C-alpha cells in the first residue's frame, strides 16, 4: 500500500472521523526500526544529531534529526534510550535508511553497531480510546510521556510500547513479532467500536495534525527550520552537532525565506496537485504539498511552503494554483489538535520542567499552550516572560508581565521583572518606576497579611497621581525628540492606562513610524482604536501587525492580535 498526497475518498474520510471519535488500529508496514548499541553510541550520537541525546534516560525518547553541514535534512526520527549504551531509532523506512546513512558517514573507529530490527512488526493504535485498548490488551499501561516507552508482555512475548501521536490524538506504537501482534490488534476495531486504519486514513489524520512526511512534504534538499520540525527536534543548549551553526544562525538572525504553513481552502474547492506552484498576482509565492478533503474541518486543507510575505496566519489570499483560482486562508499548523489535551496547570508544570532541564524552546511552546488553555494562569505568563527575556525578547516579556498585572495588579514579581526588562532596554525612568511599584506592592501585601487597614480609594488616587507624573515625564522628554519611538510608546501606554484612548492613538502611530517593525506598538495601537470605538481601523492595524509579528517570530503579540481581530 502506497502513501498518498491528496486524499478525498469518502470512505477514508468516514474512517478518519471514527478514529477521532474512538480509535483506529493499523500496521505501519512502511516503517522501520534500528538498534544503535555500543560503548561509544551516546557520545557519537550527541555530536552527530540535533537533539540532546545525553539528556535521555532509559525509557525516555525524543524527536531528533540527522543533518548535513548546511542543515539539510537527512532524516527526522524518534530516538529512544533502551539502556546506558543502547538506543532505538524509529521512522518510516525511507527516512530511517537515509538518517542511518547520514549518521554512519562519519563513523570511523567509534565502538558501536547499527542493526536493523528484522522480524519486528510495527503497529499503531491512535485515538481518544487508544489507552483503553492497550489496557485491555496488556492488563496494565504505565503513564507514558510523549516518546517514552516501556516493555510489556502479550502471550508471554515482550512487546515494546511507545507513546507517539501520528494523528493529533493520543496514540501508541507497538513493536513485536507479527504473529503475536496481528491477530489481537486486527480484532480490536470489531470488538471495541473502532476502525481499521489504512495508510490513506493515516494520511488524512496526519495532514489535519500538520505532520509533514519525508519524500512528500520535505526531502534532503530542505533545511530543517523550513519544516517547523526543529521546534521539537532541536536542542539549542546542547552544543555542537553537524548542521548546528546554520540552525542556530537562522534562529538568531531571522526566519527562513520559505516555511511550511497551512492553507484552508473554501468548501467545495478541488484539491490542487502536490508540487503545484502557488501564484499571487502572477508572482510565485509558494509550493503545494500534502492536502486532503477534511471531514473534521469541513473543507479542503493543504500544507504548503509559503514565502515570508504571505504566511501571516489569518490572512485571506486570492491565489492561482495549477491554472485555477483559489481563495485560501493562511493557518498555523497543526490544523487540528485533540480536545483531550492536558489542562493548563499540567502544561505549566511540564513547561517549568522543560525549562529547568534546559529545553527552552520546548518550554516556550508548552507555556504558550498553557496560556491558550487557561488565559488566567498567572504563573504561565510569568515563566514565559522570564524565558523570553533570556533571549532578549524584552518587548514580548514586558507584554506578558503587563498581562500578569491585569490579572493581579499587586503582583510584586511582575513589577520587579518589568523593572529589570525596562532597564535592559535602556529605559531607566520606567525601570525605576516599576521598582517603586514593586516596593509598594510588597508593602501592601505585608500590610494585608498583618491585618492593617488598606484604603483602595487612596491607592487608586496614588496610582492616578503616578500616572499623571509619568505622563508629564514623557511629554517633557518628547519636546526634545518628538519622534522618539520609546518615548511615544511610553506616552501612549500611559494614556491607555488613563483610559484616554483617542489621545493614545497619535503617540502609537509615531512609535510605528519610527520603528515600523515594533510588533507591540501595533497591538497597543489596535487596542487604542478599539477603545476609541474605531473597530474598522483597529482591524487594519491588527492585520498589519500580524504580518510584522509573523515575519519577526513575535508569537505573543501575534496571537493576541489574531484573537482580537477574530473578536472584531
N, C-alpha and C positions, 0 to 999 in steps of 0.2 A: 504494500500500500504506500502511495507516494504522498508527500506533503503537498498541500495546495496553497495558493496565494490569494485567491479571491473566491469566497465561499458564499453561495446564495441559496443552495438547495434547501427546500422547506423541511424535509425530514431531519436534516442535520441541525437546522435551527431549533426544531422542536426538542431534539435531544439535548442541545446546549442549554435550553431553558430548564429542562428537567435536572440537569447537573446543578444548576444554580438553586433549584428548589430542594433537592435531596442530595444525590451524589451520582457520580459516574465512575466506572471502572474500566481500565483498558491496559493493553500490552504496549509498552514503549519499545516496539520492535526496531525502531531506528535510533536507539540509544546504546551506549557502551560504557563500561567501567574499567578503569586501570588501577592496579595497586602499585604504589611507589614506596619502596621499602629498602632500608639500609641505614647505617650509622650516619651517613652524610646527607640523608634525604632532607631533613629540616633546613639545614644551613644552605644547601643548594637551592631549594625552592624559595627560601626567604630572599635570596639575591636575584632570583630569576622572575618571579611572578609579582603581580601588582598589589596583593593584599598582605596583611601581616600574619604570616604562617606561624611565627613563634607564639603569637597570642592564642592560638588554638589549643584547647585542652582536649584530651581523649573524650570522644563523644560529641564534640562540637564540630561545626562546619562553617563555611563561608563561601560567598561567590567570589571568584577570582578570575584573573585573565593572564594569558601569555601574550606578550607584545614584542615587536621588533624595536630596534633602536629609535625609530621615529614614532613609536606608539601606535603603529598599525596593528590590527588585531590578528593574532594567530589562532586564538580560541578563547572563549569565555566558558567557564565550567564551575561546578561546585567542588570544593576540596574539603574532605572530612578526615580528621585525625582519628586513626584506629588505635595507635599506641605511640610511645615516645618516638619510634623510628619508622612508623608506617602510616601511609595516607591512602585515601581512596579518591580518585578523580572521576567525575561523572558528568557526562554531557551527551548530546546527540552524536552519533558515530562520526560523521564527517568533521565535526568541530573538535571532538575528543582526539581524533587522529591528528588533526592539524596542530592542536595545542601540544600534544606529546612530541611531535616532530620538532616544534619550535623549542620546547624545553630541552630536549636531548641534544640539540645542535651545539650546545655549549658544554656538554658533559665531556670531561677529559679523564681524570683519574679519580673522581669522586666515587665513594663506595655506596652505591645504591642501585637497585634494579627497578625497571618498569615492566610490569607484566599485565597483559590483558586478561581480565577475569572471564575465561572461557567457561562455557556451560552454565553461565549465570543469566537468568532471565530477569528483566526489569519491568515491573508492573506499577501502575499508579491508581490511587483512589483519590478523587477530588470532589469537593462539595461540602456543604454545611454538616452533613451527616457522616463524613468520612471517618472521623474519630470513633463514632459509634460503631461503624462497620469493623474497624480494627479491634475494638474491644470485644466484639462478638467473635472475631476470628481467634484472637490470642488469649482472651480472658483477662487481659490487662494491657494498659498502654500508659507508660510514663509520660509526664508532661514534657514535650519537646519544643524548644525554641526553633526558629527558622534555621534550617540546615543542620540541626542537631540530629543525632542518630542513636539507635540502640539495637541490641540483638535480642530477638525473641524466638520462640520455638513454635513450629507448626508441624504436627505429626512427628515430633522428636527431631525435626530438621531445623537448624538455625536459619533464621530469616533476618536480614538487616532492614530496619525500618528507618526512613529518613523523612523529616518534616520538610516538605518542599511544595510550594504552590506553583502550579503551571497554568492556573486559570483565574487568579484573583480571589479564589476561595481557599478555605482551609484544605490542605492536601498532603499526601504522603506518597513516597516511592517505596516499593518493596523489592528487595533483591534476594533471589534464591533460586533453587532448581525449578525448572519449568514444570516438571511432572508433579511437583508439590503445589506450586502456586496456581497453575492454570485451572484446575478443577474447582478450587474453593473460591477464587476471585471471579471466575466466569459465572458462578452460581449466585453471586451477590445481587446483581441487578434484579433478577427474577424474585429472589427471596425477600428483598428489602425495599422494593419500590424505587429502585434506582434505574440507571440506563447504561448500556454499553457505549463506551467512548471509542469511536474510530479516530484516526489521526485527523480526519476532516473536522470532527466535532472539537477535538482539542485545538485545532487551528482557530476556529471561531472564538473559543473561550480565551485563548492566549492573545488574540488580536484585541478583543474587548479589554483585556487586562494590560494592554500596551507592552507586551513582552516580545521583543524582536527575535527573529530566528536566523541562525547562521546560514549563509548561502542564499537567503531570500531577502532579508532586511539589512544585512551587513555582511561584509566579507573581509579578506585580507588587505584590501585597498583602503579601508576606512580607519580613521582614528577612533580610539575608544571613546573619547569625550563626545564624538558626534552621535553616538548611540544612546547616551544617557545612562549606560550601564556602569559608568565609572562611579556613580553615586553610591553603589553598593559594593563594587568590585575593587575599589582602590582605597588603600590606606595612605593618607598624606603625612603620616607621622613616623612611618617605619624606617625611612631611609632609602638608600639607593636600590634600584632594580632596573632591568632593561626597559627603556621607554619612559622612565620616571621623569627625566628632565623635561620632555615635551609635555607630559600630562601636568606637571607642576606649573610650567610656564603658561599653559592655557588657563589653568585655574587662577593664576595670579594676575595675568595681564589682559584677560578678556575672553569672551565666548568664541566658540568656533564659528566659521562662516556659515556652515550648514549643520543642522541638528534634527534629530528625529522628533516629530511632533504629530499631533492628531488632527484630522480633518473630519468634521461631522457634515455629511452631505445632506441635502434636502431629501425628505422621504420621497420614494419613487424614482430617485436618480439611479442610473445604471452605474455599476461599479467600473471604474476605469482600470485598464490593464496595468499590471506591475511594470515598473521601469518607464512608464509614460512620463514625458516631460510636462511640467506644470507651468503654464504661462499666465502672467498678469499684465494686462495692457500690452500684449505682444512680447513681453520680456520673460525669459526663463527665470523662475524663482524657486523651483523645487523639482523633486522626482517622486513619483508614486511608489510605494512598497506594498505591504500586505493590506488587504481590505476584505470586508465581509458585510453582508446584509445582517445587521444585528437586531435580533428579536428583543434582546434585553433593552436596547436603547430605541427601538422602533425606527431605525433609519440606517442607511449605509454609512459605514465608517472606514476610514483609510489611514494607515500610518504613512508618513511621507517625510522626506528630508526637505526642510524649508530653510531659506535664507533668513538672515537676521531681520531684514526689513519687513518680513511678513509673518513671522511666527509668534507675534504677540497673542496670548490667549484671549479669547472673546472677540477677536476681530472677525468680521464677515468679509469675504472676498468673492469677487466675480472672476472666476478662473476659466481658462481654456485648457482642457486635457484631452489629448488624442483627437483633436479637432472638434470636440463637443464642449458646450458651455456648462459650467457647474457653479452653483452658489455653495460656498463652503464656510463653515465656522471653525476657526482655529481653536484647538483644545490642548491643554496639558495632558500628557499621558500619566496614568492609565485612563482610558475612557470609563472603566468600571472598577470599583473597589467593593469588596464584600461588606455587607451590612453587619456581618458577625466579626467585626474587628474589636480590638481591645478598647476599653474606655480610656478617657483622658488621663485619669490617675495612673493607670497601668503604663500607658505610653510615657508619662512623665518619669516614672521610676526607671523605665527602660532607657529613656534618653539620658538621664543622670548617670546610669551605669555605663553607657557607651562613652559619655564624656569623661568619667573617671578613669576608664580604660584607655583613653587616648583616641577614640574613634569620633573625632569632632564632626566630620561630615555626616556620618550616620546619626549622630546625636542631634544635629540641626534638623534633619528631615523628620526624625521621630518627635522632637518637641514641636515642630510645626504641625504635625498631625494631631498631637495632644491639644494644641490650641484650637484647631479646626473642630475637634470633637467636643471640647469644653471651653468656649470662649471666655469664661470667667476664671480660668485656672491660673491664678496669680504666679505660682511657683514656676510654671512653664514659661511665661513671658520673661520672668526674671532670669532663669537659667539660659534661655535662648539669647537674651541680650548680652549676658556675660560672655558666652561663647563667640558671638559675632564681634564683640569688642576685641577679642584676641586677634581677629583678622583685620582690625582697624576699620570695621564696617560700623563706624560710630553713629552715622545718621539713623541706620536701622535700629541700633541698640538704644538710641535715645527715644525713638518712637515706641519701642517695647516698654521702656521704663515709664513713659508717659501713660501708656495703657494700664500699667500696674497702678499708677496714681489715680486713674479714672475709677478703678475698682476699689482702691483703698487709698484715699487722699493722705493718710498719715503713715504710709509705708516708709519707714526710716531708710531701709537699704536702697529703695528705689531712688530717693533723693541723693543718697551717698554715691550710688553708681552714676547718676546724672552729673554730679559734681566732677567725678573722675573723667567721664566721657567729654564733657564740655572743655575741661582743661586740656585734654588730648587734642581737641580741635582748635585750641588757642583762644577760646572764649573765656577769659579769666573772670569777667564780671558775672557771667551766667554760672560759672563753676562756683564762685563764692556765694552766689545767691542760693544755689541748691545745697551747698554745705550748711548754710544758715537754716534752711528749711529742714534739713536732716536733724540738726540740733534741736529745733523747735518740736519736731515730730517725736523725737526721743524723750524730750521733757514732758510733752503732753501724755505720752504713753505711761511714763513713770508716775505722773500725777494721777492718772486714772487708776493705775494699779494701787496707789496709796490711798485712794478714795477721796482725793482732793477735788474741790469744785472746779469744773471746767465749763466755761461760758462759750458755747458755739457761736453766738452772735458777735462776741468780742473777737473771736478768732476770724470770723468772716470779715469783720472790719479791718483787722490786721492784714488779712490776705489781700483785700482790695487796695489797701494803702501800699502794700508791697508791689502790687501790680502797677499802680499809678507811678510809683518810683521807677520801676523798670521801664515803663512806657516813656517817661521823661528822659531816662538814660539813653534809650535807643533813638529817640527823636533828636537829642542833642548830638549824638555820635553821627547821625546821618546828615547833619548840617554840613559836616566837613567832607563827607563822601556819600552823596545821596544814592549812588548806585551800588553800594556795598551789599553783596549777596547775603552775608551772615547777618548784618545789621537789619536789613529789610525782612529777612526771615524771622529774626527775633521780634521785630516790631509787629509783624503780622500775627505771630504766635501769642503775644501779649494781648492784642486786640481781640483775638479769638477767645482768650480766657475771660475777657471782659464782656463777651457776647456782642461786640461791636463788629459784626460780620461784614457789613458793607465797607467799613473803613479798612478792614484787613485785606480786602481784595487787591488794592493797588500795591502794597508792600510785597505781597507774594508774587505778583506779576513782575515787579522789578527784580526780585530774587531770581526768578526763572530767566529773565533777560540776561542777568549777569552770569548765571550758571545754568544753561539750558538742559543739562543732564542731571539736575538735582531732583531725584525722584520724590523725596519727602515734600518738596515745595509744591509739586503738582498735587499731591494728596491734600496738603493743607489748603491750597487754593480751591480745590474742589469742595472741601468742607465749608470754606468761607462762602462760596457761591450757593451751596445748599442752604446755609444759614440765612443768606440774603434772599432766599426764595427765587433763585435763578437756576432751576434744575437743568434746563437745556444747555446752558453754558457750563454747568458742572459736568454734564455728560461729555462734552467736547474735551474738557481739561482732563478728565479721568482717562479717556481714550488715548490722548497724547501721552499722559503719564504712564499708562500701562506699556506703551511702546518703549518709552525710555527705560522703565524699570526692567522690562524683559530683556532688553539689549544689555543692560548692566548686570543682570542677575540679582537685582534687589528684591528678594522674594516677599518680604513682609509688606512694604508699601504696595507692591504689585498685587498681592492677594487682597489687601484692604480696598484698593481702588476697584478691583474686579467686583468685590462684594457690594460696594457702594453703587457701582454702575448698574449691577443687576437689580438692586433695590429701587433705583430710579426708573 
